[in-house]
Amino acid sequence: MAVQQNKVSKSRRNKRRSHHALLAANFQECPKCGEMKRTHHVCSVCGFYDGREVVVMQDDFDLDEDLV
């Protein structure tokens, strides 16, 4: 097991951790509905990705109609 030989100062420790910060997510406007969505993700409002519908949203179909 590695044993530290000398004390690591707060300054040196914090310099090492300078790259540990999280980056903010990138958002862009959905071309279909205009809502903000994450890049390379399906729009949570309209269900479209790359110009085609990949997720059928609840508003698009009637549950009573499907049971008949």
N, C-alpha and C positions, 0 to 999 in steps of 0.2 A: 504494500500500500504506500502511495506517495505521501511523504511528510514534508510540510512546508518548512523551509529553512529560515526564512525571514518573513517578517510581517508585511502583508500587502497593504499599502496605504489606501485610504478611501479614494483618493484621486486616481490611482492606477486601476483599482477595482471598477470605478465608474467609467473610466475610459474604455475598459474592456466591454462593458455592458452598453456602450453607446449605440450599438447596432441591434439591440434586442427589442426596440420599440415596434409596436404593431403599426401597420400601414392602414390608412383609411380605405374603405372599399370604393371602387370607381363606379359611378352611376352615369347612365345615359338615358335619353328619352326614348321610349318605345315608339317605333314608327307607326304602329297600328293604332294605339289608343292615346299616346302622348304622356303616359305616366312614366315616372322615373323607375328604372330597373337596373339591376347589376349587369355588367357586360358579360356576355356569353352565358346568360341564364334565361330561362323561360320567364316571360312576363307573368306576374302573379295576378294581374287584373284581367287580361284578355286571353292568356294561355298560348300566345304566339311566340315562335322562335324562328328566326331566319326567314321570315315571310310566310310561314305555314303554321297551321294550328296543330300543336302537339299535345295539348291538354284541353279536354272538353270541360268548360266551366259550368257551374251549377245553373246559371241563368240560361244556358243554351238549350236545355231540354226540360220537359215537364215529367215529373215522376209518375203522375197519374196516367199519363198517356202511354208510358212504357209498360205499365202493368197489364194493359188490355191485350 
